[in-house]
Amino acid sequence: MRGVYLCLGLLLATGLQAEPVVSLDEPTAGWRYSGLLNGMETPRVAYPTPPIDRGGQRSRSMIEGKLKDIAAERTPHRLVVNGNPLPLYTDAEGRFARPYNFGAGSNSVELVSAEGQRLKRVQFYEANLSKTPARVRIALGWDDPKAELDLHVVTPDGQHAFWARPVMSNGGGLDVDSVDGPGPEMFTMSAPLHGTYLIYVNYWGNLNSQGYNFQAGSNQNEVITAQINLVFNENTVNEKRETFVVPLRTIGDLLLIKSFNY
């Protein structure tokens, strides 16, 4: 018995925790015909506030679930959507809700622990025929729930998609602009213009229970790590992707992440 107590004591001393218990309410596996609503009519729960989505495109959906026995807040789990990893934070009860715009065809949502272990995966087929495939998709996520980052995209005709002007006349725009930290922010274009595109990320400010602020040090991490996923021909056999990891330190930072030709 002394050996058993000794082992238990060592486990407690090293801070080992049980694996999180995961429930994923939305989306569900199988076939679905969705994306017929624009916006979210019912309150949702996210971290640290109910999600606000300023995106102007249609067909946004929610990814909702709950984690029990979650690890410390500073080592977030990951939500991997169609191969795009996003830091996943929860409220005090382990619940989360993240907006996303799923493309037509086969989609996947996976929950991965901070240590890299796969916890749950859902695969479903989006069969809404009104949704056209995304030829250009840009997804931004970051690892600080108390910071607000903004995605800016300039298209070949000189139009500029950002939080104050989410929809362009050329058919592109921000279809998800999640402003309650830590993303995602997502730009989609189904019929891209030929020419040069510019991708920027702006460290706009910080966020707490009282709202937005521009006070240095009120974010959680000294260095915020942003990840930008650039995806061409999503959900097709011709899909290609590039990933960029960028550090941001100071409110007001505006970085050119990528210039590419389509």
C-alpha atoms as an extended CHARMM CRD file, in Angstrom:
* protein
*
       262  EXT
         1         1  MET       CA              0.0000000000        0.0000000000        0.0000000000  PROA      1               0.0000000000
         2         2  ARG       CA              2.8970000000        2.3530000000        0.7040000000  PROA      2               0.0000000000
         3         3  GLY       CA              3.9400000000        1.9210000000       -2.9290000000  PROA      3               0.0000000000
         4         4  VAL       CA              0.4470000000        2.8620000000       -4.1340000000  PROA      4               0.0000000000
         5         5  TYR       CA              0.3550000000        5.9830000000       -1.9550000000  PROA      5               0.0000000000
         6         6  LEU       CA              3.8570000000        6.8950000000       -3.0920000000  PROA      6               0.0000000000
         7         7  CYS       CA              2.8340000000        6.6460000000       -6.7620000000  PROA      7               0.0000000000
         8         8  LEU       CA             -0.2690000000        8.7590000000       -6.1390000000  PROA      8               0.0000000000
         9         9  GLY       CA              1.8330000000       11.3280000000       -4.3530000000  PROA      9               0.0000000000
        10        10  LEU       CA              4.2640000000       11.5000000000       -7.2420000000  PROA      10              0.0000000000
        11        11  LEU       CA              1.4210000000       11.9890000000       -9.7200000000  PROA      11              0.0000000000
        12        12  LEU       CA             -0.0130000000       14.8310000000       -7.6650000000  PROA      12              0.0000000000
        13        13  ALA       CA              3.4070000000       16.3760000000       -7.1690000000  PROA      13              0.0000000000
        14        14  THR       CA              4.1460000000       16.4260000000      -10.8870000000  PROA      14              0.0000000000
        15        15  GLY       CA              0.7810000000       18.0350000000      -11.6190000000  PROA      15              0.0000000000
        16        16  LEU       CA             -0.3670000000       15.3640000000      -14.0620000000  PROA      16              0.0000000000
        17        17  GLN       CA             -4.0270000000       15.7030000000      -14.9990000000  PROA      17              0.0000000000
        18        18  ALA       CA             -6.6080000000       13.4140000000      -16.4710000000  PROA      18              0.0000000000
        19        19  GLU       CA             -7.1670000000       13.6960000000      -20.2070000000  PROA      19              0.0000000000
        20        20  PRO       CA             -9.8830000000       16.2320000000      -21.0130000000  PROA      20              0.0000000000
        21        21  VAL       CA            -13.3750000000       14.9210000000      -21.6270000000  PROA      21              0.0000000000
        22        22  VAL       CA            -14.5400000000       16.4060000000      -24.9030000000  PROA      22              0.0000000000
        23        23  SER       CA            -18.0240000000       17.0280000000      -26.2460000000  PROA      23              0.0000000000
        24        24  LEU       CA            -18.5940000000       18.6160000000      -29.6500000000  PROA      24              0.0000000000
        25        25  ASP       CA            -22.1710000000       19.7870000000      -30.1770000000  PROA      25              0.0000000000
        26        26  GLU       CA            -21.6850000000       21.4420000000      -33.5720000000  PROA      26              0.0000000000
        27        27  PRO       CA            -20.9120000000       20.5000000000      -36.2560000000  PROA      27              0.0000000000
        28        28  THR       CA            -22.0470000000       16.8900000000      -36.3710000000  PROA      28              0.0000000000
        29        29  ALA       CA            -20.7360000000       14.1610000000      -38.6310000000  PROA      29              0.0000000000
        30        30  GLY       CA            -22.4500000000       13.1530000000      -41.8600000000  PROA      30              0.0000000000
        31        31  TRP       CA            -24.1990000000       15.2140000000      -44.5240000000  PROA      31              0.0000000000
        32        32  ARG       CA            -25.5390000000       18.6910000000      -43.9330000000  PROA      32              0.0000000000
        33        33  TYR       CA            -27.2320000000       21.4890000000      -45.8500000000  PROA      33              0.0000000000
        34        34  SER       CA            -26.3590000000       24.6050000000      -43.9130000000  PROA      34              0.0000000000
        35        35  GLY       CA            -25.1750000000       28.1610000000      -44.2190000000  PROA      35              0.0000000000
        36        36  LEU       CA            -28.6250000000       29.5560000000      -44.9310000000  PROA      36              0.0000000000
        37        37  LEU       CA            -28.5150000000       32.1320000000      -42.1310000000  PROA      37              0.0000000000
        38        38  ASN       CA            -26.4830000000       35.2990000000      -41.9000000000  PROA      38              0.0000000000
        39        39  GLY       CA            -25.3830000000       36.0140000000      -38.3550000000  PROA      39              0.0000000000
        40        40  MET       CA            -26.1320000000       34.4260000000      -35.0000000000  PROA      40              0.0000000000
        41        41  GLU       CA            -29.5340000000       35.0740000000      -33.4620000000  PROA      41              0.0000000000
        42        42  THR       CA            -29.0490000000       33.2190000000      -30.1670000000  PROA      42              0.0000000000
        43        43  PRO       CA            -26.4800000000       34.0300000000      -27.4570000000  PROA      43              0.0000000000
        44        44  ARG       CA            -23.4290000000       31.7830000000      -27.4240000000  PROA      44              0.0000000000
        45        45  VAL       CA            -20.7160000000       31.1890000000      -24.8790000000  PROA      45              0.0000000000
        46        46  ALA       CA            -17.0360000000       31.6420000000      -25.6910000000  PROA      46              0.0000000000
        47        47  TYR       CA            -13.8930000000       32.9540000000      -24.0610000000  PROA      47              0.0000000000
        48        48  PRO       CA            -13.9380000000       35.4790000000      -22.5040000000  PROA      48              0.0000000000
        49        49  THR       CA            -17.2220000000       36.9130000000      -23.8310000000  PROA      49              0.0000000000
        50        50  PRO       CA            -20.0190000000       35.8030000000      -26.1770000000  PROA      50              0.0000000000
        51        51  PRO       CA            -18.6170000000       35.8420000000      -29.7110000000  PROA      51              0.0000000000
        52        52  ILE       CA            -19.0990000000       38.9030000000      -31.8400000000  PROA      52              0.0000000000
        53        53  ASP       CA            -18.7340000000       38.3440000000      -35.5520000000  PROA      53              0.0000000000
        54        54  ARG       CA            -18.3530000000       41.4240000000      -37.7390000000  PROA      54              0.0000000000
        55        55  GLY       CA            -17.8770000000       39.3900000000      -40.8980000000  PROA      55              0.0000000000
        56        56  GLY       CA            -20.0410000000       40.4860000000      -43.7840000000  PROA      56              0.0000000000
        57        57  GLN       CA            -20.2590000000       37.3180000000      -45.8870000000  PROA      57              0.0000000000
        58        58  ARG       CA            -23.0240000000       34.7250000000      -45.6500000000  PROA      58              0.0000000000
        59        59  SER       CA            -22.9150000000       31.0920000000      -44.5650000000  PROA      59              0.0000000000
        60        60  ARG       CA            -21.1120000000       31.3980000000      -41.2540000000  PROA      60              0.0000000000
        61        61  SER       CA            -21.5020000000       28.5060000000      -38.8280000000  PROA      61              0.0000000000
        62        62  MET       CA            -20.6010000000       27.8280000000      -35.2030000000  PROA      62              0.0000000000
        63        63  ILE       CA            -18.2330000000       25.2660000000      -33.7410000000  PROA      63              0.0000000000
        64        64  GLU       CA            -19.4640000000       24.5480000000      -30.2140000000  PROA      64              0.0000000000
        65        65  GLY       CA            -18.5040000000       22.1570000000      -27.4850000000  PROA      65              0.0000000000
        66        66  LYS       CA            -17.1320000000       21.6500000000      -23.9960000000  PROA      66              0.0000000000
        67        67  LEU       CA            -13.8780000000       20.5020000000      -22.4340000000  PROA      67              0.0000000000
        68        68  LYS       CA            -13.7620000000       19.0240000000      -18.9310000000  PROA      68              0.0000000000
        69        69  ASP       CA            -10.5570000000       18.5910000000      -16.8900000000  PROA      69              0.0000000000
        70        70  ILE       CA             -8.9680000000       21.2670000000      -19.0350000000  PROA      70              0.0000000000
        71        71  ALA       CA             -5.3230000000       22.2560000000      -18.7120000000  PROA      71              0.0000000000
        72        72  ALA       CA             -4.0700000000       25.6520000000      -17.6150000000  PROA      72              0.0000000000
        73        73  GLU       CA             -5.2560000000       28.6620000000      -19.5880000000  PROA      73              0.0000000000
        74        74  ARG       CA             -1.7360000000       29.5650000000      -20.7130000000  PROA      74              0.0000000000
        75        75  THR       CA             -1.3170000000       26.2700000000      -22.5360000000  PROA      75              0.0000000000
        76        76  PRO       CA             -4.4020000000       26.2070000000      -24.7560000000  PROA      76              0.0000000000
        77        77  HSD       CA             -5.6730000000       23.2440000000      -26.6640000000  PROA      77              0.0000000000
        78        78  ARG       CA             -6.0390000000       23.5510000000      -30.4270000000  PROA      78              0.0000000000
        79        79  LEU       CA             -9.0520000000       23.5540000000      -32.6890000000  PROA      79              0.0000000000
        80        80  VAL       CA             -7.9550000000       22.2960000000      -36.1160000000  PROA      80              0.0000000000
        81        81  VAL       CA            -10.4750000000       23.0790000000      -38.8540000000  PROA      81              0.0000000000
        82        82  ASN       CA             -9.7320000000       21.6930000000      -42.3210000000  PROA      82              0.0000000000
        83        83  GLY       CA             -6.0630000000       21.6300000000      -41.3580000000  PROA      83              0.0000000000
        84        84  ASN       CA             -6.0600000000       25.2110000000      -40.0140000000  PROA      84              0.0000000000
        85        85  PRO       CA             -4.9400000000       25.1630000000      -36.3330000000  PROA      85              0.0000000000
        86        86  LEU       CA             -6.4650000000       27.7360000000      -33.9700000000  PROA      86              0.0000000000
        87        87  PRO       CA             -5.7140000000       28.1950000000      -30.2450000000  PROA      87              0.0000000000
        88        88  LEU       CA             -8.7710000000       27.0850000000      -28.2570000000  PROA      88              0.0000000000
        89        89  TYR       CA             -9.7370000000       28.8480000000      -25.0340000000  PROA      89              0.0000000000
        90        90  THR       CA            -12.8590000000       28.1950000000      -22.9840000000  PROA      90              0.0000000000
        91        91  ASP       CA            -14.9900000000       29.8830000000      -20.3420000000  PROA      91              0.0000000000
        92        92  ALA       CA            -14.7700000000       28.8820000000      -16.6750000000  PROA      92              0.0000000000
        93        93  GLU       CA            -16.9580000000       25.8180000000      -17.2920000000  PROA      93              0.0000000000
        94        94  GLY       CA            -14.9350000000       24.6070000000      -20.2590000000  PROA      94              0.0000000000
        95        95  ARG       CA            -17.3870000000       25.7110000000      -22.9550000000  PROA      95              0.0000000000
        96        96  PHE       CA            -16.3400000000       27.2260000000      -26.2510000000  PROA      96              0.0000000000
        97        97  ALA       CA            -17.9760000000       28.6180000000      -29.3960000000  PROA      97              0.0000000000
        98        98  ARG       CA            -16.0970000000       29.7340000000      -32.4920000000  PROA      98              0.0000000000
        99        99  PRO       CA            -17.5470000000       31.0870000000      -35.7660000000  PROA      99              0.0000000000
       100       100  TYR       CA            -16.2970000000       29.5830000000      -39.0200000000  PROA      100             0.0000000000
       101       101  ASN       CA            -17.2450000000       29.5440000000      -42.6840000000  PROA      101             0.0000000000
       102       102  PHE       CA            -17.1410000000       25.9940000000      -43.9830000000  PROA      102             0.0000000000
       103       103  GLY       CA            -16.6990000000       25.4910000000      -47.6940000000  PROA      103             0.0000000000
       104       104  ALA       CA            -18.6150000000       23.0980000000      -49.8910000000  PROA      104             0.0000000000
       105       105  GLY       CA            -17.4060000000       19.4990000000      -49.8640000000  PROA      105             0.0000000000
       106       106  SER       CA            -15.6770000000       17.4980000000      -47.1490000000  PROA      106             0.0000000000
       107       107  ASN       CA            -14.8040000000       19.3540000000      -43.9280000000  PROA      107             0.0000000000
       108       108  SER       CA            -13.1980000000       18.2870000000      -40.6660000000  PROA      108             0.0000000000
       109       109  VAL       CA            -13.0720000000       19.6360000000      -37.1110000000  PROA      109             0.0000000000
       110       110  GLU       CA            -10.5400000000       18.2250000000      -34.6810000000  PROA      110             0.0000000000
       111       111  LEU       CA             -9.7220000000       18.9690000000      -31.0380000000  PROA      111             0.0000000000
       112       112  VAL       CA             -6.0580000000       18.4960000000      -30.1150000000  PROA      112             0.0000000000
       113       113  SER       CA             -4.6270000000       18.7660000000      -26.6040000000  PROA      113             0.0000000000
       114       114  ALA       CA             -1.8580000000       21.1950000000      -25.6890000000  PROA      114             0.0000000000
       115       115  GLU       CA              0.4850000000       18.1930000000      -25.6950000000  PROA      115             0.0000000000
       116       116  GLY       CA             -0.4950000000       17.2600000000      -29.2510000000  PROA      116             0.0000000000
       117       117  GLN       CA             -2.8420000000       14.3580000000      -28.5240000000  PROA      117             0.0000000000
       118       118  ARG       CA             -5.9230000000       14.0380000000      -30.7260000000  PROA      118             0.0000000000
       119       119  LEU       CA             -9.0040000000       14.1940000000      -28.5160000000  PROA      119             0.0000000000
       120       120  LYS       CA            -11.9420000000       14.2310000000      -30.9250000000  PROA      120             0.0000000000
       121       121  ARG       CA            -12.5260000000       14.5070000000      -34.6670000000  PROA      121             0.0000000000
       122       122  VAL       CA            -15.6590000000       15.0860000000      -36.7440000000  PROA      122             0.0000000000
       123       123  GLN       CA            -15.8690000000       14.7690000000      -40.5240000000  PROA      123             0.0000000000
       124       124  PHE       CA            -18.8840000000       16.0330000000      -42.4670000000  PROA      124             0.0000000000
       125       125  TYR       CA            -19.8720000000       16.8440000000      -46.0280000000  PROA      125             0.0000000000
       126       126  GLU       CA            -21.2780000000       20.2970000000      -46.7370000000  PROA      126             0.0000000000
       127       127  ALA       CA            -23.8460000000       19.7020000000      -49.4820000000  PROA      127             0.0000000000
       128       128  ASN       CA            -25.3530000000       23.1840000000      -49.6990000000  PROA      128             0.0000000000
       129       129  LEU       CA            -25.2390000000       23.7300000000      -53.4600000000  PROA      129             0.0000000000
       130       130  SER       CA            -25.4780000000       27.5110000000      -53.0700000000  PROA      130             0.0000000000
       131       131  LYS       CA            -21.9700000000       27.5710000000      -51.6030000000  PROA      131             0.0000000000
       132       132  THR       CA            -19.1590000000       27.8490000000      -54.1130000000  PROA      132             0.0000000000
       133       133  PRO       CA            -15.6740000000       26.5110000000      -53.3280000000  PROA      133             0.0000000000
       134       134  ALA       CA            -13.1600000000       28.9390000000      -51.8250000000  PROA      134             0.0000000000
       135       135  ARG       CA            -10.3740000000       29.4970000000      -54.3400000000  PROA      135             0.0000000000
       136       136  VAL       CA             -8.4840000000       31.7370000000      -51.9140000000  PROA      136             0.0000000000
       137       137  ARG       CA             -8.8710000000       31.3600000000      -48.1480000000  PROA      137             0.0000000000
       138       138  ILE       CA             -6.8640000000       33.2150000000      -45.5040000000  PROA      138             0.0000000000
       139       139  ALA       CA             -7.3590000000       32.2600000000      -41.8380000000  PROA      139             0.0000000000
       140       140  LEU       CA             -5.7790000000       34.1020000000      -38.8960000000  PROA      140             0.0000000000
       141       141  GLY       CA             -5.5630000000       32.8510000000      -35.3070000000  PROA      141             0.0000000000
       142       142  TRP       CA             -3.4090000000       33.8670000000      -32.3090000000  PROA      142             0.0000000000
       143       143  ASP       CA             -2.4530000000       32.6150000000      -28.8610000000  PROA      143             0.0000000000
       144       144  ASP       CA             -3.6090000000       35.4430000000      -26.5890000000  PROA      144             0.0000000000
       145       145  PRO       CA             -7.3170000000       35.6450000000      -25.6220000000  PROA      145             0.0000000000
       146       146  LYS       CA             -6.8090000000       39.1360000000      -24.2010000000  PROA      146             0.0000000000
       147       147  ALA       CA             -5.4670000000       40.6200000000      -27.4360000000  PROA      147             0.0000000000
       148       148  GLU       CA             -7.3510000000       41.6870000000      -30.5470000000  PROA      148             0.0000000000
       149       149  LEU       CA             -5.6360000000       41.1950000000      -33.8970000000  PROA      149             0.0000000000
       150       150  ASP       CA             -7.0550000000       42.2320000000      -37.2520000000  PROA      150             0.0000000000
       151       151  LEU       CA             -6.6190000000       40.7180000000      -40.6910000000  PROA      151             0.0000000000
       152       152  HSD       CA             -6.2270000000       43.1140000000      -43.6420000000  PROA      152             0.0000000000
       153       153  VAL       CA             -6.2490000000       41.9670000000      -47.2720000000  PROA      153             0.0000000000
       154       154  VAL       CA             -5.6680000000       44.1540000000      -50.3410000000  PROA      154             0.0000000000
       155       155  THR       CA             -6.8220000000       42.6890000000      -53.6680000000  PROA      155             0.0000000000
       156       156  PRO       CA             -5.3990000000       43.3880000000      -57.1630000000  PROA      156             0.0000000000
       157       157  ASP       CA             -8.0180000000       46.0540000000      -57.9190000000  PROA      157             0.0000000000
       158       158  GLY       CA             -6.9340000000       48.0580000000      -54.8700000000  PROA      158             0.0000000000
       159       159  GLN       CA             -9.8590000000       47.1540000000      -52.5970000000  PROA      159             0.0000000000
       160       160  HSD       CA             -9.0750000000       46.6870000000      -48.9110000000  PROA      160             0.0000000000
       161       161  ALA       CA            -10.9400000000       44.2010000000      -46.7070000000  PROA      161             0.0000000000
       162       162  PHE       CA            -10.6970000000       44.8110000000      -42.9440000000  PROA      162             0.0000000000
       163       163  TRP       CA            -12.9720000000       45.1200000000      -39.9140000000  PROA      163             0.0000000000
       164       164  ALA       CA            -14.5950000000       48.4110000000      -40.9750000000  PROA      164             0.0000000000
       165       165  ARG       CA            -15.1820000000       47.2610000000      -44.5640000000  PROA      165             0.0000000000
       166       166  PRO       CA            -15.6490000000       43.4760000000      -44.4840000000  PROA      166             0.0000000000
       167       167  VAL       CA            -17.2630000000       43.0270000000      -47.9130000000  PROA      167             0.0000000000
       168       168  MET       CA            -15.7830000000       43.9900000000      -51.2750000000  PROA      168             0.0000000000
       169       169  SER       CA            -17.6260000000       44.6610000000      -54.5210000000  PROA      169             0.0000000000
       170       170  ASN       CA            -15.4260000000       42.0700000000      -56.2580000000  PROA      170             0.0000000000
       171       171  GLY       CA            -16.9930000000       39.2020000000      -54.2830000000  PROA      171             0.0000000000
       172       172  GLY       CA            -14.2910000000       38.7930000000      -51.6540000000  PROA      172             0.0000000000
       173       173  GLY       CA            -14.2260000000       39.8300000000      -48.0230000000  PROA      173             0.0000000000
       174       174  LEU       CA            -14.0510000000       38.8640000000      -44.3790000000  PROA      174             0.0000000000
       175       175  ASP       CA            -16.6440000000       36.1910000000      -43.8070000000  PROA      175             0.0000000000
       176       176  VAL       CA            -15.5690000000       35.7120000000      -40.1970000000  PROA      176             0.0000000000
       177       177  ASP       CA            -14.1990000000       38.5430000000      -38.0480000000  PROA      177             0.0000000000
       178       178  SER       CA            -14.2080000000       37.2320000000      -34.4960000000  PROA      178             0.0000000000
       179       179  VAL       CA            -13.5030000000       40.0910000000      -32.1190000000  PROA      179             0.0000000000
       180       180  ASP       CA            -13.5180000000       38.3520000000      -28.7420000000  PROA      180             0.0000000000
       181       181  GLY       CA            -10.0310000000       36.8110000000      -29.0000000000  PROA      181             0.0000000000
       182       182  PRO       CA             -8.2320000000       34.6870000000      -30.2320000000  PROA      182             0.0000000000
       183       183  GLY       CA             -9.8680000000       34.4840000000      -33.6470000000  PROA      183             0.0000000000
       184       184  PRO       CA            -10.4390000000       33.2220000000      -36.2030000000  PROA      184             0.0000000000
       185       185  GLU       CA            -10.4600000000       35.9960000000      -38.7390000000  PROA      185             0.0000000000
       186       186  MET       CA            -11.0690000000       34.6870000000      -42.2320000000  PROA      186             0.0000000000
       187       187  PHE       CA            -10.9340000000       36.1060000000      -45.7500000000  PROA      187             0.0000000000
       188       188  THR       CA            -12.5500000000       34.2030000000      -48.6150000000  PROA      188             0.0000000000
       189       189  MET       CA            -12.7260000000       34.7300000000      -52.3640000000  PROA      189             0.0000000000
       190       190  SER       CA            -14.5330000000       32.2680000000      -54.6300000000  PROA      190             0.0000000000
       191       191  ALA       CA            -13.6550000000       33.9480000000      -57.9520000000  PROA      191             0.0000000000
       192       192  PRO       CA            -10.2630000000       35.6000000000      -57.3540000000  PROA      192             0.0000000000
       193       193  LEU       CA             -9.0250000000       38.3700000000      -59.5800000000  PROA      193             0.0000000000
       194       194  HSD       CA             -5.7120000000       37.8140000000      -61.3070000000  PROA      194             0.0000000000
       195       195  GLY       CA             -2.9150000000       39.9200000000      -59.8840000000  PROA      195             0.0000000000
       196       196  THR       CA             -1.1080000000       40.7080000000      -56.6350000000  PROA      196             0.0000000000
       197       197  TYR       CA             -2.6410000000       40.2450000000      -53.1670000000  PROA      197             0.0000000000
       198       198  LEU       CA             -1.2530000000       41.6870000000      -49.9250000000  PROA      198             0.0000000000
       199       199  ILE       CA             -1.8710000000       40.1560000000      -46.4730000000  PROA      199             0.0000000000
       200       200  TYR       CA             -1.3540000000       42.2740000000      -43.3350000000  PROA      200             0.0000000000
       201       201  VAL       CA             -1.8930000000       41.6260000000      -39.6270000000  PROA      201             0.0000000000
       202       202  ASN       CA             -2.4960000000       44.4720000000      -37.1820000000  PROA      202             0.0000000000
       203       203  TYR       CA             -2.1730000000       44.2460000000      -33.3830000000  PROA      203             0.0000000000
       204       204  TRP       CA             -5.1580000000       46.4960000000      -32.7880000000  PROA      204             0.0000000000
       205       205  GLY       CA             -5.5640000000       46.4550000000      -29.0040000000  PROA      205             0.0000000000
       206       206  ASN       CA             -6.4460000000       44.3930000000      -25.9570000000  PROA      206             0.0000000000
       207       207  LEU       CA             -9.6330000000       43.0110000000      -24.4570000000  PROA      207             0.0000000000
       208       208  ASN       CA            -10.8410000000       42.3470000000      -20.9190000000  PROA      208             0.0000000000
       209       209  SER       CA            -14.1330000000       42.0540000000      -19.0410000000  PROA      209             0.0000000000
       210       210  GLN       CA            -14.6430000000       45.8250000000      -19.3010000000  PROA      210             0.0000000000
       211       211  GLY       CA            -14.1570000000       45.8570000000      -23.0700000000  PROA      211             0.0000000000
       212       212  TYR       CA            -11.3740000000       47.0220000000      -25.3630000000  PROA      212             0.0000000000
       213       213  ASN       CA             -8.3470000000       48.9860000000      -24.2260000000  PROA      213             0.0000000000
       214       214  PHE       CA             -5.0110000000       50.1260000000      -25.5810000000  PROA      214             0.0000000000
       215       215  GLN       CA             -3.0370000000       49.6860000000      -22.3770000000  PROA      215             0.0000000000
       216       216  ALA       CA              0.3320000000       48.0090000000      -22.8680000000  PROA      216             0.0000000000
       217       217  GLY       CA              0.6770000000       44.9460000000      -20.6690000000  PROA      217             0.0000000000
       218       218  SER       CA             -3.0430000000       44.2230000000      -20.3930000000  PROA      218             0.0000000000
       219       219  ASN       CA             -2.6290000000       41.3550000000      -22.8250000000  PROA      219             0.0000000000
       220       220  GLN       CA             -1.7620000000       37.9040000000      -21.4830000000  PROA      220             0.0000000000
       221       221  ASN       CA              1.4640000000       37.0590000000      -23.3310000000  PROA      221             0.0000000000
       222       222  GLU       CA              4.4990000000       39.2700000000      -23.6840000000  PROA      222             0.0000000000
       223       223  VAL       CA              4.8840000000       38.0630000000      -27.2630000000  PROA      223             0.0000000000
       224       224  ILE       CA              1.7340000000       37.1860000000      -29.2070000000  PROA      224             0.0000000000
       225       225  THR       CA              2.1460000000       34.4390000000      -31.7760000000  PROA      225             0.0000000000
       226       226  ALA       CA             -0.0940000000       34.8260000000      -34.8080000000  PROA      226             0.0000000000
       227       227  GLN       CA             -0.5500000000       32.0590000000      -37.3510000000  PROA      227             0.0000000000
       228       228  ILE       CA             -1.7960000000       32.7910000000      -40.8610000000  PROA      228             0.0000000000
       229       229  ASN       CA             -2.9270000000       29.9660000000      -43.1340000000  PROA      229             0.0000000000
       230       230  LEU       CA             -3.1310000000       30.7290000000      -46.8640000000  PROA      230             0.0000000000
       231       231  VAL       CA             -5.1520000000       28.0700000000      -48.6880000000  PROA      231             0.0000000000
       232       232  PHE       CA             -5.7860000000       27.7550000000      -52.4210000000  PROA      232             0.0000000000
       233       233  ASN       CA             -8.6410000000       25.6230000000      -53.8450000000  PROA      233             0.0000000000
       234       234  GLU       CA             -9.8590000000       24.4580000000      -50.4510000000  PROA      234             0.0000000000
       235       235  ASN       CA            -11.6130000000       21.0710000000      -50.2780000000  PROA      235             0.0000000000
       236       236  THR       CA            -10.4690000000       20.0250000000      -53.7490000000  PROA      236             0.0000000000
       237       237  VAL       CA             -7.7970000000       17.6560000000      -55.0470000000  PROA      237             0.0000000000
       238       238  ASN       CA             -5.8100000000       20.7460000000      -56.0620000000  PROA      238             0.0000000000
       239       239  GLU       CA             -5.6700000000       22.2150000000      -52.5540000000  PROA      239             0.0000000000
       240       240  LYS       CA             -2.3970000000       23.9180000000      -51.6310000000  PROA      240             0.0000000000
       241       241  ARG       CA             -1.5280000000       25.7390000000      -48.4410000000  PROA      241             0.0000000000
       242       242  GLU       CA              1.1360000000       27.8850000000      -46.8400000000  PROA      242             0.0000000000
       243       243  THR       CA              1.5010000000       28.7090000000      -43.1350000000  PROA      243             0.0000000000
       244       244  PHE       CA              3.1740000000       31.7640000000      -41.6040000000  PROA      244             0.0000000000
       245       245  VAL       CA              3.9550000000       32.2560000000      -37.8960000000  PROA      245             0.0000000000
       246       246  VAL       CA              4.4970000000       35.8590000000      -36.8360000000  PROA      246             0.0000000000
       247       247  PRO       CA              5.3490000000       37.4120000000      -33.4190000000  PROA      247             0.0000000000
       248       248  LEU       CA              3.6870000000       40.6840000000      -32.3590000000  PROA      248             0.0000000000
       249       249  ARG       CA              4.7470000000       42.6840000000      -29.3110000000  PROA      249             0.0000000000
       250       250  THR       CA              3.3650000000       46.2110000000      -29.4260000000  PROA      250             0.0000000000
       251       251  ILE       CA             -0.1330000000       47.5920000000      -29.9010000000  PROA      251             0.0000000000
       252       252  GLY       CA             -0.2270000000       49.2330000000      -33.3020000000  PROA      252             0.0000000000
       253       253  ASP       CA              2.1180000000       46.7560000000      -34.9930000000  PROA      253             0.0000000000
       254       254  LEU       CA              1.1130000000       46.3740000000      -38.6540000000  PROA      254             0.0000000000
       255       255  LEU       CA              3.0480000000       43.6980000000      -40.5210000000  PROA      255             0.0000000000
       256       256  LEU       CA              3.0170000000       42.7260000000      -44.1710000000  PROA      256             0.0000000000
       257       257  ILE       CA              2.8290000000       38.9390000000      -43.9450000000  PROA      257             0.0000000000
       258       258  LYS       CA              2.6780000000       37.8600000000      -47.5550000000  PROA      258             0.0000000000
       259       259  SER       CA              2.4670000000       39.1620000000      -51.0910000000  PROA      259             0.0000000000
       260       260  PHE       CA              1.3170000000       36.6270000000      -53.6650000000  PROA      260             0.0000000000
       261       261  ASN       CA              0.1180000000       36.5000000000      -57.2510000000  PROA      261             0.0000000000
       262       262  TYR       CA             -2.9560000000       34.5960000000      -58.3750000000  PROA      262             0.0000000000
